[in-house]
């Protein structure tokens, strides 16, 4: 879909506007592919819906289109009780775009406003709160406080409808500062009390009168384990992401098998033990999450990171259609539709995985990283004997003890320890909200970091969709197997026809290389 302004409600014939007309046709078709990509505001009824809402299509003159639920709230609209417009995958726009608004949305989803306030959000992005508010209001129809409030409301609705957590726990897990604020927000957004939302969800699941909630089936047991289901855009190569994680799993930190992945993880409130299982439903693919958290306040940042790890919001239909247009990739796309680019749960950890893994095999990197984790990682209680009980070492721990543990060329060890010191001090910032070009430039300025490492980190940390790592030998081997040029220069030239999805083309080339082993 073509990016659009925050709201499209022309005063003349609305359909004269090509972007409005495009969105209106998508709404009329009730195509679930567009759910989450924009919101339909219906001013005659005072509600907003997902594009696939089964209700009768409103007249164009009564419709506005919004990019965020917060903008619809600011326009005085309420969420549709029938289609549950926030129970859908997120918009792929926040991964595709690299402007200030997109980077702010990534941080808001990670719960930064709840932890650090708007000044903290603005500081991370390098702007004043006033300028940030002005930009977000102009582009998205709502400022950072309103966007964060909408995100809290959506998280709360998910927990109310998908878990048995006490309402007070839901309020604080969602980031609300008080029960009163929580109750007022839920009533304003959904026109129901929290308990009414929970009761309605139970009736829906029993009667199946509407489509299933995106998080239906979640629970919270007495042991403090929270379970949720996170929806993905179809099609979704679940097996491919799990295979990627399994091949790189570090003993003690991670445990992986077909369709299941468990690991320890640092979150803002403390260590967590999290597990992911593929939800096998071709019509509604999803990832089931099981988390034992130090604090329920970490649930929101965990969900944001899981969505990035599994690339749940990617527009697989558009990506596959573009790549399948190249005869060299058509067979691979047909064999594995919905291929994803795995992200990262911890940006700093991925930095060290990339530095250790460059120019060595996956198996060799796994051995070296496993030794690093065993020597410098922090041990945490495991739920059972077969669960991970080791946290990957922090940048500070690697800066202090890395030279004694790491093996290999001294130049590489110096680079790893140098990067650890820079990350620990804040001199180098590697995070999802970074401007991609600035991040790559900062990485290349560090002695010992080359284009492959910088590009690989941009691809996986910031979700950059258009990176082709032609210096990678395995990638070039995969290209040769598919009948493509095997030299970096020639492959770069050919890769131009895959833009803006070259990161996804890279995954197909890596898959072809693995099949050749």
C-alpha positions in Angstrom: 0.0 0.0 0.0 1.1 3.6 -0.7 1.9 5.5 2.5 -0.8 8.0 3.3 -1.3 11.0 5.6 -2.6 10.4 9.1 -6.2 11.0 8.0 -7.9 11.1 4.6 -11.3 12.7 4.7 -11.7 15.0 1.6 -14.4 17.6 1.5 -15.3 17.0 -2.2 -15.8 13.6 -3.7 -13.6 11.4 -1.5 -13.0 8.9 -4.3 -11.2 11.6 -6.3 -8.3 11.2 -4.0 -6.3 8.2 -5.4 -4.9 7.1 -2.0 -8.4 7.4 -0.3 -9.9 5.4 -3.2 -7.2 2.7 -2.9 -7.9 2.3 0.8 -11.7 2.4 0.3 -11.4 -0.4 -2.2 -9.3 -2.4 0.2 -12.0 -1.9 2.9 -14.8 -2.9 0.5 -13.0 -6.1 -0.3 -12.7 -6.9 3.4 -9.2 -8.2 2.7 -7.5 -9.2 6.0 -4.1 -8.4 4.5 -4.7 -4.7 5.2 -5.7 -5.2 8.8 -3.3 -3.2 11.0 -1.9 -1.2 8.0 -4.6 1.4 8.4 -7.8 2.0 10.3 -11.2 2.9 9.0 -13.0 5.7 10.9 -16.7 5.8 10.5 -18.0 9.2 11.6 -21.7 8.4 11.2 -21.4 5.7 13.9 -18.5 7.1 15.9 -16.4 3.9 15.7 -13.2 2.8 14.0 -12.7 -0.6 12.4 -10.1 -2.9 10.8 -10.4 -2.9 7.0 -11.8 -6.5 7.0 -14.7 -5.6 9.4 -17.8 -7.6 8.2 -20.1 -4.7 8.8 -21.8 -3.0 5.8 -19.4 -0.7 4.1 -20.0 3.0 5.0 -20.5 5.7 2.5 -17.2 7.3 1.4 -18.4 10.7 2.8 -18.6 9.2 6.3 -15.1 7.7 6.3 -11.7 8.8 7.3 -8.6 6.6 7.2 -6.0 6.7 10.0 -2.5 5.2 10.4 -2.9 4.7 14.2 -5.6 3.9 16.7 -4.4 6.9 18.7 -5.4 9.2 15.8 -8.8 7.7 15.7 -9.2 8.2 19.4 -8.1 11.8 19.1 -10.9 12.2 16.4 -13.4 11.1 19.0 -13.9 7.5 17.7 -14.2 4.3 19.6 -13.1 0.8 18.8 -15.5 -1.5 17.0 -16.9 -4.2 19.3 -17.5 -6.5 16.4 -14.1 -6.6 14.5 -11.7 -5.7 17.4 -9.5 -3.5 15.3 -6.5 -3.8 17.6 -6.5 -7.6 17.7 -4.4 -7.8 14.5 -0.8 -7.9 13.4 1.0 -4.5 13.6 1.6 -2.3 10.7 4.6 -3.2 8.6 5.2 0.6 8.1 7.1 0.9 11.3 9.7 -1.6 10.1 9.8 -0.4 6.5 10.1 3.3 7.2 13.2 4.8 8.8 11.9 8.3 9.5 11.4 9.9 13.0 7.7 8.8 13.2 8.6 5.1 12.5 11.5 5.1 14.9 9.3 6.7 17.6 6.6 4.0 17.1 9.2 1.3 17.6 10.2 2.8 21.0 6.6 3.4 22.0 5.8 -0.3 21.4 8.8 -1.1 23.6 7.2 0.8 26.5 9.8 3.6 26.6 7.2 6.3 27.4 6.0 4.3 30.4 9.5 3.9 31.7 11.2 7.2 30.7 8.3 9.6 29.8 8.2 11.7 26.7 11.5 13.5 27.5 13.2 10.1 27.6 11.6 9.1 24.3 12.7 12.4 22.7 16.2 12.1 24.1 16.7 8.6 22.6 15.6 10.0 19.2 17.8 13.1 19.5 15.1 15.7 19.4 13.3 17.9 21.9 9.9 16.8 23.3 8.2 19.7 21.6 9.6 18.9 18.1 8.8 15.2 18.5 5.3 16.0 19.5 4.9 18.3 16.6 6.2 15.8 14.0 4.1 12.9 15.4 0.9 14.9 15.5 1.4 16.1 12.0 2.3 12.7 10.5 0.3 10.3 12.7 -2.5 12.4 14.0 -1.5 12.0 17.7 1.4 13.0 19.9 3.6 10.6 21.9 1.4 10.6 25.0 -1.7 9.8 23.0 0.1 7.1 21.0 1.5 5.6 24.2 -2.0 5.7 25.8 -3.5 3.8 22.8 -0.7 1.2 23.0 -1.4 0.7 26.7 -5.1 0.3 26.0 -4.4 -2.3 23.4 -2.1 -4.2 25.7 -4.6 -4.1 28.4 -7.4 -5.4 26.2 -5.2 -8.3 25.1 -4.4 -9.2 28.7 -8.0 -8.9 29.8 -9.3 -11.1 27.0 -6.5 -13.6 26.9 -5.4 -14.2 30.4 -6.8 -14.7 33.9 -4.6 -12.1 35.5 -6.4 -10.0 38.1 -7.6 -6.7 36.7 -5.2 -4.7 39.0 -2.2 -6.7 37.6 -3.5 -6.1 34.0 -3.5 -2.4 34.7 0.1 -2.2 35.9 1.4 -4.8 33.3 0.0 -2.5 30.6 1.9 0.5 31.9 -0.9 2.4 33.6 0.1 4.5 36.6 -3.2 3.9 38.6 -6.3 1.8 38.6 -8.4 4.9 38.0 -6.5 5.9 34.9 -6.7 2.3 33.6 -10.5 2.1 34.1 -11.1 5.6 32.6 -9.0 4.8 29.5 -10.6 1.4 28.9 -14.1 2.8 29.2 -13.3 5.7 26.8 -11.6 3.6 24.2 -13.9 0.5 24.2 -17.1 1.8 25.9 -16.9 -1.1 28.3 -15.4 -1.6 31.7 -12.4 -3.9 32.0 -14.6 -6.7 33.5 -17.2 -6.3 30.7 -14.4 -6.6 28.1 -13.3 -9.9 29.7 -16.8 -11.2 29.9 -17.5 -10.4 26.3 -14.3 -12.2 25.2 -15.5 -15.3 27.0 -18.8 -15.2 25.3 -17.2 -14.8 21.9 -15.0 -17.8 22.5 -17.9 -20.0 23.6 -20.3 -18.9 20.8 -17.7 -18.2 18.0 -20.0 -15.4 16.9 -17.0 -13.4 15.6 -13.5 -14.2 14.5 -11.2 -15.3 17.3 -9.3 -12.8 19.3 -5.7 -12.4 18.2 -4.6 -13.5 21.7 -7.3 -16.0 22.5 -6.2 -18.9 24.6 -3.7 -17.0 26.8 -3.6 -17.6 30.5 -1.7 -16.7 33.6 -1.1 -19.4 36.1 -0.3 -19.4 39.8 3.4 -19.8 39.1 3.4 -16.4 37.5 3.8 -17.6 33.9 2.0 -15.5 31.3 0.9 -17.1 28.0 -0.2 -15.1 24.9 -0.7 -15.7 21.3 0.8 -13.1 18.9 -0.7 -13.1 15.4 1.4 -12.9 12.2 0.6 -11.8 8.7 0.0 -14.7 6.4 1.8 -16.3 4.8 4.4 -17.1 7.5 7.3 -19.4 7.2 7.3 -20.4 10.9 9.5 -23.4 10.3 12.2 -21.3 8.7 12.6 -18.9 11.7 12.6 -21.7 14.2 15.3 -23.6 12.1 17.4 -20.4 12.0 17.2 -20.0 15.8 17.8 -23.7 16.4 21.0 -23.7 14.3 22.4 -20.8 16.4 21.1 -21.8 19.9 23.8 -21.4 22.6 23.9 -24.1 25.3 22.6 -22.8 28.7 21.2 -19.6 27.1 18.9 -21.2 24.6 17.1 -24.5 24.0 15.6 -25.2 20.6 13.8 -28.0 18.7 11.5 -28.1 15.8 8.7 -25.6 16.3 9.8 -24.6 19.8 12.4 -22.2 21.2 13.2 -21.2 24.8 15.8 -18.9 26.3 16.8 -16.5 29.1 16.5 -12.8 28.4 17.2 -9.5 30.0 14.3 -7.2 30.1 14.0 -3.7 31.6 12.6 -5.1 34.9 15.0 -8.0 35.2 15.8 -11.5 33.8 13.0 -13.5 32.2 12.6 -17.1 30.9 10.6 -17.1 27.7 9.4 -19.8 25.3 7.9 -19.6 21.8 5.9 -22.3 20.0 4.6 -22.2 16.5 0.8 -22.0 16.3 0.0 -24.3 13.4 -2.8 -22.6 11.6 -2.3 -21.8 8.0 -5.3 -19.5 8.0 -4.2 -17.5 11.1 -0.5 -18.1 11.8 0.8 -17.0 15.2 3.4 -17.5 17.8 2.5 -18.8 21.2 4.5 -17.1 24.0 5.1 -18.4 27.5 7.0 -16.0 29.8 8.1 -16.1 33.4 8.9 -12.4 34.1 10.6 -10.6 36.9 7.8 -8.0 36.7 4.6 -7.8 34.7 5.6 -4.4 33.4 8.1 -6.2 31.1 5.3 -7.8 29.1 4.9 -4.9 26.7 8.6 -4.7 25.8 8.7 -8.5 25.5 5.9 -8.5 23.0 7.5 -5.8 20.9 10.8 -7.7 20.8 9.1 -11.0 19.9 7.3 -9.3 17.0 10.7 -8.1 15.8 12.4 -11.5 16.3 9.8 -13.4 14.2 9.2 -10.5 11.8 5.5 -11.0 12.5 4.3 -7.8 10.8 6.0 -8.3 7.4 3.7 -7.9 4.4 4.5 -11.3 3.0 2.1 -11.0 0.1 3.8 -7.9 -1.3 7.3 -9.3 -0.6 6.6 -12.7 -2.2 4.9 -11.1 -5.2 7.9 -8.8 -5.9 10.5 -11.5 -5.5 8.6 -14.1 -7.4 8.7 -11.8 -10.4 12.3 -12.8 -10.8 12.6 -16.2 -12.5 15.7 -17.0 -10.5 13.8 -16.6 -7.2 10.3 -17.8 -8.3 10.8 -21.4 -7.4 12.3 -20.6 -4.0 9.4 -18.3 -3.2 6.9 -20.9 -4.3 8.6 -23.5 -2.1 8.8 -21.3 1.0 6.1 -18.6 0.9 6.2 -16.0 3.7 9.9 -16.2 4.4 11.0 -13.9 7.2 14.1 -12.0 8.2 14.7 -13.0 11.9 15.2 -10.0 14.2 16.7 -9.9 17.6 15.5 -10.0 21.2 18.7 -8.2 22.5 20.6 -5.8 20.2 23.8 -5.9 22.2 23.8 -9.7 22.2 23.4 -9.7 18.4 26.4 -7.4 18.1 28.7 -10.0 19.7 27.1 -12.8 17.8 27.9 -10.9 14.5 31.5 -10.0 15.6 32.3 -13.6 16.6 30.5 -15.1 13.7 32.0 -13.1 10.9 34.2 -15.2 8.5 33.6 -18.5 10.5 30.9 -21.2 10.2 27.7 -21.1 12.2 28.9 -24.1 14.2 32.3 -22.5 15.0 30.6 -19.3 16.1 28.2 -21.2 18.3 31.1 -22.9 20.0 32.9 -19.7 20.7 29.8 -17.9 21.8 28.8 -20.8 24.1 32.2 -20.6 25.8 31.8 -16.8 26.2 28.4 -17.2 27.8 29.5 -20.0 30.1 32.5 -18.0 31.4 31.0 -14.5 31.6 27.2 -15.0 31.7 25.0 -14.6 34.7 23.2 -17.7 36.1 19.5 -17.5 36.9 17.2 -20.1 38.4 15.7 -22.4 35.7 12.2 -23.7 35.9 13.3 -27.3 35.3 16.4 -29.2 34.5 16.0 -28.9 30.7 15.4 -25.1 30.8 18.0 -22.5 30.0 19.5 -21.0 33.1 22.2 -18.7 31.8 22.0 -15.0 30.7 24.2 -14.0 27.8 27.0 -11.7 29.2 26.5 -8.0 29.2 28.7 -5.6 27.3 30.3 -4.6 30.6 31.2 -8.2 31.4 32.7 -8.8 28.0 34.7 -5.5 28.2 36.1 -6.7 31.5 36.8 -10.4 30.9 36.6 -10.9 27.2 40.3 -10.9 26.5 40.8 -13.8 28.9 38.0 -15.9 27.4 37.9 -15.2 23.6 40.0 -17.2 21.2 41.2 -16.5 17.7 43.1 -13.7 16.0 44.2 -10.9 18.4 42.9 -8.2 16.0 39.3 -9.7 16.2 39.6 -10.0 20.0 40.6 -6.4 20.3 37.7 -5.3 18.2 35.2 -7.3 20.3 36.5 -5.9 23.6 36.6 -2.4 22.1 33.0 -2.6 20.9 32.0 -4.0 24.3 33.5 -0.9 26.0 31.9 1.5 23.6 28.5 -0.2 24.1 28.9 -0.3 27.9 29.8 3.4 28.1 27.1 4.5 25.6 29.6 5.8 23.1 28.2 3.3 20.6 24.4 2.9 20.5 23.0 -0.2 18.7 19.2 -0.2 19.1 16.1 -0.7 16.9 15.2 3.0 17.0 18.5 4.1 15.4 18.5 5.8 12.0 19.8 3.0 9.7 22.3 5.0 7.8 23.7 6.6 11.0 24.0 3.2 12.7 25.9 1.8 9.8 28.2 4.9 9.7 28.9 4.6 13.5 29.7 0.9 13.2 32.0 1.4 10.2 33.9 4.0 12.2 34.9 1.4 14.7 38.3 -0.2 13.8 37.8 -3.8 12.8 34.1 -3.6 11.8 33.5 -3.9 8.1 30.5 -3.6 5.7 29.3 -7.1 6.3 28.9 -6.7 10.1 27.4 -3.2 9.8 24.9 -4.3 7.2 24.0 -7.5 9.0 23.3 -5.6 12.2 21.2 -3.0 10.4 19.2 -5.8 8.8 18.4 -7.6 12.0 18.4 -4.9 14.7 16.6 -2.1 12.8 14.6 -4.5 10.5 16.1 -2.8 7.4 14.3 -4.6 4.5 16.6 -3.7 1.7 20.1 -5.0 2.4 22.0 -7.5 0.3 25.2 -8.7 1.9 27.1 -9.7 -1.3 30.4 -10.0 0.6 29.0 -13.0 2.3 30.4 -16.2 0.8 27.4 -18.4 1.7 25.0 -15.9 0.1 27.1 -15.9 -3.1 27.1 -19.7 -3.1 23.3 -19.7 -2.8 23.1 -17.2 -5.7 25.3 -19.5 -7.8 23.1 -22.4 -7.0 20.1 -20.5 -8.3 21.8 -19.5 -11.5 22.7 -16.0 -10.4 26.1 -14.3 -10.6 28.5 -15.4 -7.9 30.7 -12.3 -7.8 29.9 -9.5 -5.4 29.8 -6.8 -8.0 27.6 -8.7 -10.5 25.3 -9.8 -7.7 24.9 -6.2 -6.5 23.8 -5.2 -9.9 21.3 -8.0 -10.2 20.0 -7.4 -6.7 18.8 -3.9 -7.7 15.7 -5.6 -9.2 14.8 -7.0 -5.8 14.6 -3.6 -4.1 13.1 -2.7 -1.7 13.1 -6.3 -0.4 16.8 -7.3 -0.8 17.0 -8.5 2.9 14.3 -11.1 2.1 16.0 -12.0 -1.1 19.1 -12.6 1.0 17.2 -15.1 3.1 16.3 -17.1 -0.1 19.9 -17.1 -1.2 21.1 -18.3 2.2 18.5 -21.0 2.1 19.7 -22.1 -1.3 23.3 -22.3 0.0 22.2 -24.4 3.0 20.4 -26.8 0.6 23.7 -27.3 -1.2 25.5 -28.5 1.9 
